[in-house]
């Protein structure tokens, strides 16, 4: 944007400098032409007067001497035609076309004493002419060949000075335009960065009052709006967390009462109804657990406690770790549940050299655990492959299955809170798993990418910026691990 504004201002400044310079140069040209014309017309009038006297006296030698002295002094030729003879000096020939034309006009008593405006690279000379005699009779004509070289040289020097001044003025205008652009655009850039930061983290940034008054008012209005919206979002997150936490105790007590009541029931239908109540209470507890975890993840994202932040779960801080060891433990924990559904878990070989990323280990374990739980729950009997690899300067943790997968429309909605595929309505779940993974990934500087697998299935990939490799103390485990049905 800065370059675009500077480009427009540069064009305007060039136009302004060009117009001013053209006006100055035109004025200089008129001034030089007028000065030269006054001097040469005065000289021509004097020669016409001397020639008129010579015609009356019949003696032209004095006139010829005056003409020769003038030509020697100024280097300009003169032609004077009288009834007795045609006199010339300075090598000017009366047969030259422009001189002949000027003599013809003067014979008709038409004075030609106006010079064309001097141009820096125009003709080297121009003739002026007039007649002399009485008011009713033309006795002769005088033509002066005006040398324009000196005036043109002076005009070229003025052009050079004006050009240098124009460049200096244009440079000053550009510097002023650049300063004005920075002054105007700096608050715009700060506002854009504050909007992007607020969108990503929900933190309200107090903007400084700078720039034009209108932009200062806009910055202050945005700061106030962002603070109100941030406080409202934080209150909503806190409400969800508090409500989820406070509901756990009465729901736990209600479940205990339901269990005690089930012991008093005797008929199978009564016990089945009690079991249904217990299952629903367990489902509510799962939802509350998911809401608490989601609230904690969102709190960390919006408080900026990403990698290395103080808001890491379980009191831990993000650290440099080898993700493959976390994947190995997550696969081992998920193996019993996978065995019950006939799902085959495959852990790819550890990368060589070992990968490094900065992440909270508990968060990484939760993310992989959620993805594995989703795969086991919604793709029973499938093959789930877990791997870690370097991908385009990032470290990618990938959980891929060859189950039914999700359609493009379902992929777009899959990280929405409480969203569940219509095909899985009968499968128990909360619809918060992928949302939690996405928030935890963001809290640790990563991102969740979901894509369709070929020929079918789902690929869930969590990408983190790669950290600088460092030697581990001790050997790292290598080799693939595969967990299959017992």
N, C-alpha and C positions, 0 to 999 in steps of 0.2 A: 504494500500500500504506500509505503514511503517513497519508493521509486516511482510509482505511478503519479503521485502528487508532485514530486520533484520534476518529473517529465513534463507535466502540464505547466507548472510554474516556469520551467526553463523555456518552453515555447513562448509563453507570454512575455517573459523577460527579453527573449531574442526579438520578438515583434516590437516591443517598446524601444529597445536600443536601436533597432533598424530604423524605426520611424523618426526618432530624435536625431540620429546620425544623418539620415537623408535630409531632414529639415536644415540641419547645420550646414551640410555640404552645399545644398542649394543656395542658402543665404551667402555662403562664401563665394560661390561662383557668380552670383549676381553682383556682389560687392566688387570683385576683381574686374568683371566685365564693365561695370559702370565707371570705375576709376580709369580703366584703359580707354574707354570710349570718350570720356571727358577730355583726357589729355590729347588723344589723336584728333578729335574733332576740332579742338582749339588750334592744333598745329595746321590742320587742313584749312581752317578759316583764315589763318594768318597767310598761308601760301595763296589762297584765293584773293586776298586783299593785295598782296604784292603783285600777283599776276594781273589784277585789274589795273594797278598803277602802271605796270609795264606795257599793257595794251594802249593805255592813254599816251604814254611817253614814246612808245615805239622802240624802247630799249629793253631787251630781255636778258642781257648778260648778268645783271645783278640778280635777277630771278634764278638764273641757272646756278650761280654761285651759292645762293641760299639753299637751293635744292641739294646740291652736292654736299654741302656741309651737314645738312640734316641727315642725309643717307649715310655719310661716313660716321656720324655720331650715334645714330640709332639703328643703322643697318636695315632701314626700310626704304623701299623704292617709291618714287613719285613720278607721276605723268601729268603734265599740264598742257592742254591744247588751247592755243590762241588763234585768232584769225590769221596771224602771220606764220606761225610754226607750231610744232609739237615738241615740247621739251620733256626729257626723261632723265632720271638719276637712279643710282642704286641698282642698275641692271634691270629695271622693270620695263618690260616691253609693252607698248600700246596695243600690240597685236595679240597679246594673251587673252584668251576668251573672256575671263571674268573682268579684265580691265576694259576690253572692248565693250562689253555689256554695260559696265558702269559708266563709261563715257557716253554711250547712247542714251541712257536714262538721264544723265546730267544735262545733255543737250536739249532734252525735252523739259528742262527746268524741274526735274524730279530729284530731290536730295536723297542720297542713300548713305546716311551717317549713323545708322543703328547697327551695332555688332550683335551677333548671335552669342548666347551665353557660353562662356569659356568652359571647355570640357578637358578633363585631364589628359585624354589621348585623342583630341580632335585635330582639325586641320592646323597646319603650321602658320597660316596667314589668312587674312581676310581684308578685302578692299572696302574703303569708304570713299564716297565721291560727292561732289556738289558743283554747281555752276556758279559763275560770277558774271557780273555785268550790271545793267540797269534793271529797274523793275519791269520794263517792257521789252527788253532785248537781252538775250544771252550772248555774252562776248566770248566765253570759253568755259572749259571744264577742268576740274582738278581732281585727281585720283591719288589716294594714299594707300599703299599696301602695308597694312598693320601686321607687325610680327607678333604672333600670339605665344611664342615659345616661352618667354619669361613668365607670362601670366599662367601658362599651363604648368610650368615647373613649380611655381608658387602654389598652385591649386593642388598639385600632387603632394607637396609637402603638407598642406593642410589636410588632405585626405589621410595621409599617414598618421598625423597627430590625432585626427578624429577617430581613425580606426583603433589606435592604441587606447585612446580614451574610452571608446565603445567596449573594447575587450575588458578594460579595467572596471567599467561600470557594470558590464554583464557579470563579471566575476563577483563584484560586490552584491549584485542582485541575487545571484545563485547562493552566495553565502547567507544572505538574509533570508532567502526562501528556505534554505536548509534548516536554519535556526527556527524559523516560524513553523516549518513542517514538524520538526522534532517537538516543539512546544505544544503544537496542537495534537500530534499523534501519540506522544508519550502517555497521556492519560487514557487514550483509546486502547493502546497496547496493554497498559496495566489493567484496564477494565476487562479486556478480552482474557488475559491470563487469570484474573480473579474469577470470571465466569467459568472458565475451564476447570480451575481448581475447585470451585464450589460444586460443579457438576460431578467431579470425580470423588471428592472427599467430603463434601457437605460442610466444609469449614468456611466461615464468613471472614473475608479479608477486609480490614479497614483501609480504604484507599486514601491516599493523601490528596489534599485539595490543590491541584495544579492545572495549568492550561487555561483556556478561555473560561469565563464564568459559567457558560452553559454546560461545559464538560465537568466543571467542579460540582455543579448541582447534580448532574447525572451520577457522578461517582459517589457523592454523599447519599443520594437516593438508593443506589445499588447496595451500598454498605449497610444501610438501614434495613433494606428488604432482605438481604442475605442473612443478617443477624436474626431477624424475625423468623425467616424460613428455617434457618439452622436450629434455632431454639425449639421451633415447633417439631422438626424432625427428631431432635434429641428427646423431646418429651414423649413423642410417639414410641420411639425405641425403648425408652425407659419404662413406659406404660406396659408395653408388651412383655419386657423382661420381668417387671414386678408382678404383673398378672400371672404370668406363667409360673413364677416362683411361688407366689402365694396360693395358687390353685393346687399345687402338688400336695400340700398337707391335707386339705379336705378330701381330695380325691383318694389319697392314700388311706385316710380313715374310712371313706366310703367303701373302698375295696375290701378293707379288713372286715367291715360289717357284712359285706356281701359274702365273704368267705365263711364267716360265722353263721350267717343265715343258711348257707348251703349245707352246713353240717346238720341243721335241724330239718332239712327237707328229706322226704322219704320216697316220693314217687319219681320215676325217671324223667317225666316231663318237667317237674319242678326243678330237678337238678340241671336239666338241659337249659331251662330259662336262666337259672343262676349262673351257669357257665357262660351264657351269652352276655349277661351283665358284666361278668368279670372280663371277658374279651374286649368289650367296648371300653371298659375302664382302662385296660392296658393300652388300647389304641389312643385314648385321650392322653395317657401318660407319655406315649411315644410322641404325640404332637407337641405336648408341652416341652419335652426334652429337645425336640427339633427347634421350637421357637426360642428356647434359651440359647441354644448353640448359634442359631441364626442371629439373634440379637447381639451376642458376644462378638461374632464375626463382623457384623455391620458396625458395631461400636469401634472396633479396631480400625476398620477402613476409614471411617469418618473422623477418627481422632488422629489419623496419620501414623498409627503405630504399625507400620509395615516392617520390612526387614530390619531387624535390630531394634525395633521399637519396644517400649516398655509395656505394651498392652498384650503381649503374647499370652496365650492361654496356659493355664497350669503354672503360672509364674515363671515360665521359661522365656528366654530371649532368642530371637532368630540367630542362627550361627551357620558357619560353613560346614556342610555335611555331605556325605556320600549318599545319594538318594537310593542306591541299590539295596543297601542294608535295610532301609525303611520298607522298601517294596517286599523284601524277603520276609520280614516279620508280618506285614499285612497279609501276604498270601498264606502264611502258616495259620494266622488267626481265622481266615475265611475258609480254610480247607474243610473243616467239619460241616459247615452249612452247605458248601458246594457238594460234598459227598451225599448229603441227604436229597438234593435235587438232581443228582446225576450230572452235575456241571464239572467240567475239567478245567482246572486252573494251571496255566503254564507261565512260569517266570523265565524270561529271556536271560541269556548269559550276561554276566556283569560286563559293562563296557571296559575296554582297555585302550588307553589309560582310564583310570576311574574318573567319573564326572564329579564336579563340585557345583553346588548351588547354595545360596544363602536363604534359609527358610527355617521356621520353627519346626522342629522334628515332630512334635505332637500334631501340629496342623497338617503336615504332610501325611502323617499316618491316618488322620481323620479323613483327608481328601481321598486317599487311595482306598481306605476302608469303605467310604460311602460309594465310590464307583464300583468296587467289587460287590458290595451288598446289592446295588442296583442290578448288576449283571446277573448275580445268582438268583435274585428274586424275579426279574422280568425276562430272563433268557434261560430258563431251566433246561438242562441237557446240552447247552451250548459249550463251545470251547472259548475260554477267556484267556487272552494273552496279555501279560503285564511286562512292560519294558521301560527302559530309560535310555535315551540316546541324545546325542548332540545334533541339533537341527538349526542350521542357519545362524550360528552364533548364540543359540539359546539351548537350554536343557529341557527336553520334553519327556514328561512322565505320561506314558500311554497305557490305557486299559481298553482293549479291543475285543469284541465278541462277534460271533457269527450267528447271533440270534435273529429275531425278526426285525430289529432296528426301529428307526423312526422315520416318518415321512418328512419332506422338507418343511411343511407347515408345522409339524410337531417339534422339529428341531428348533424352529424359531421361538416356540413357546416353552421349551422344556425347562428353562431356568426361572420361569415365573413361579412365584410362591404358590404352593398348594396345587400346582398344575399336575395332572396325571393323564396319561394316554387313555382314551376311551376303551382300548383293548384290555386295560389293566384295572378296570373299576372293581373287579372281584378280587384283586390281589391286595393284600393288606399293605398300606403304606401311608406316608404323610404328604407326599408331594413337595418336600422341602430339601431332599438330598442334594440335587444338582444346584439348587440355590445356595445351600451352605458351602458346597465345593467352590462355586464361583466367588462367593464373598471371601472365603479363606484364601483362595488364590490371589485375589486382589489385595488382601491384607499383607501378603508376603511378596508383593511386587510382581506377581504372575498373572496369568489369565487362563480361563477355561475355554477350550475349543472343542465343539462337537461336530462330528461329520459322519456321513454314511460310509459303511465299510463295503468292500466289494467281495463277493457278489451280493451279500446282504449282511446286516449286522450294524453295530454302532461302534464308533471310535471316539473315546473321550480322552482328550489330551490336555494336560496342564503344562503350560510353558513358562519357564523362569529364565531370567537373564543368566547367562553363564558366568560363574565366578572364576577368578584366577586359580589355576591349579596349584596345589601345594602338596608336598609329600606328607603322607599319613605316618603317624607313629605306629609301627607294627604293620603286618600284612593285612590286606583287604581280602575278603572272600571272593572267590571267582567261581565260575561254573554255573550252569543252569539248574534250576530247581523246578520240578513238576509235581504238583499235588493232584492226585487222581482219586477215584473212588476206592474206598477200602476194599 
